[in-house]
Amino acid sequence: MNHIGSADLTLAILAGGQGTRMGGLPKPLMRLEGRTFLERLLELRSRVADTLIVANAPSLYEQFGVRIVGDLLRDRGAPGGLHAALHAARTPWVLLVAGDMPRVRPQAIDLLVRHSRRGTEWVCFERDDRLEPMPGLYARSLLPVLDERLKPGAPSFRALLQGVEGVRVPASALQEVDPDLHSLEGVNTPGDARRIGATTPVDVENSDC
């Protein structure tokens, strides 16, 4: 077959963000419908061969029994997390998700996989002419590009992937299995948390920044 399969994939959950807009709260430990965001994301393991968490505070996540790796290049944001995940992956591809995206649907991952093609190096959704880097599929063959482009600074995903062959999956295709595009939503502010009914161990009722 021309597209990749579950045996080619490692699920990498980014948990290294500081959550400054959430008062320093580790967002993967927020809860939605009785489960932490991280527990919800770990349901995606049925679509992959291996799983890891990228976190610079590993003690917060040891309870989940998943391999934890830290950033190799600090202060590079989510692209730095991808860099660490690709270095640590034991498979040729990584499924990258953010720890603050609790409503990624397994069907969204299936859609990315169906659009994958061997010979390309990434597969991401595109909404309103804007690349959505997570959830996304990234090949380990990207590592030389990441090493070159991340060491001098902290480029955006768009700059990171510029000139690299990949596949853009239109959001309209995702809407067929996820009509409200919940799979692309991140919880970045207390307002975001309130809108989806997420709960936290800190008071977020009076701030939206």
Secondary structure by P-SEA (a helix, b strand, c coil): ccccccccbbbbbbccccccccccccccccccccccaaaaaacccccccbbbbbcccccccccccccccccccccccaaaaaaaaaaacccccccccccccccccaaaaaaaaaaccccccbbbbbcccccccccbbbbccaaaaaaacccccccccccccccbbbbbbbaaaaaacccccccccccccaaaaaaaccccccccccccc
